């Protein structure tokens, strides 16, 4: 049976620690990966106001991340709809076995300029 709800493919620019410098500070490398079946939905007006008051950022979309995804979505750049976006705040996660659909995590994004 085909799924009634299907997400889109988004490009995730994930920061991965590849070592340390002489002062033991982490060295990061950006890796690009395509993540399929990500739900993209506009953020409601209540969320817009609340997010702007909390950290001064204006989230515009919310991404629902598919179950089993192991990528780091915090402070990451993503691309979809022909634009670049930056994730805002922490990734929210639910118990995978308790959700009947294909997604168990979500994160908000703001426009990246």
N, C-alpha and C positions, 0 to 999 in steps of 0.2 A: 504494500500500500504506500503510495506516495504521500509525503508530508504536505499538509495544507498550508503551513507557514514555512517560508524559506527565506533565508537571509541572503546578503550579497557578499562578494569578495572584497576585502579591504586590505590595503598594504600597510603593514606594521613595521616601523623602524625601531627595532628593539636594541636597547643598549646592553651590551654584554661585557662583563669584566674579563679582560684578557691578561692582566698582570698587575704589577705594582712598579712605581718608579723608585728612585733612590731614597726617597723620603717615606716609603711605604704607603703612598697615596695610590688609590686604585687607578688603573688605566682602562678606559672603556673603548669599545669598538662598536660602531653601529652596523647592525645586520638587518637586511630587508627580507621580509617574509610575507607571503600572501596567505591570509587566513580566510577560509571559506565559511559561508553560512553564518555571517554576523548580522544580527538584526539591528537596524538603525531606525530610531524614532526621535521625533522632535521632543524637546524638553518642554514640559508644561509651564505656564506662567508662574505658578507658585514656586516651582523649582528654580526658575530664573531669578526671581527676587531673593529667595533664600540663599542660593549659591553666591550671588553678588554681595550680599551682606556678610557672609561668612569669610570669604577670602578675596573679594574684589574681582573674581573671575566670572565671566558670563558664559555658562555652559549653554550650548545650542542643540546638541544631540546627545542621546544616550545610546550606547552600544551594548547589546546583549551578546556575550561571548559564548561560543558553543562549549558543551561539556567535553572534557578531555583535553582542552587546550592548555598547554604548559608555558606559554609565552608570558613575559613580564609586560604588563600593560600600564604600569604606573609611570608617570612622567614620560610617556612615549609619544612620538609623532605618528599619526596615522593618515592615510589618504583614502578618500572615497568621494564620490560625486564630483570628481575633477578638482578637488581642493585639498589642502593640507590642514590637519587638525592636531591639537595637542590635548592629551588626556588631562582631566582636572580631578584632583582628590584621589581617594583610594578606591580600589576595586572592591565592590560588594560581592560577597559569595554566599550561596545557599548550599545546603546538603544535596549533592547530586542525585542520590537515590530517592529523595522525596519530591522531586520535580518531574512531572510527566513529559514536559517538552524537552527540546534539545539544548537549552541554554540554562546555565546555573550561575553565571557571573555577569555583572554589568559595571560600566564605567561611563562617565560623562566626558564630553569633549567640547573644546572651544576652538574658534577659528585661529589658525596659526598663520602669522604673517611674517 
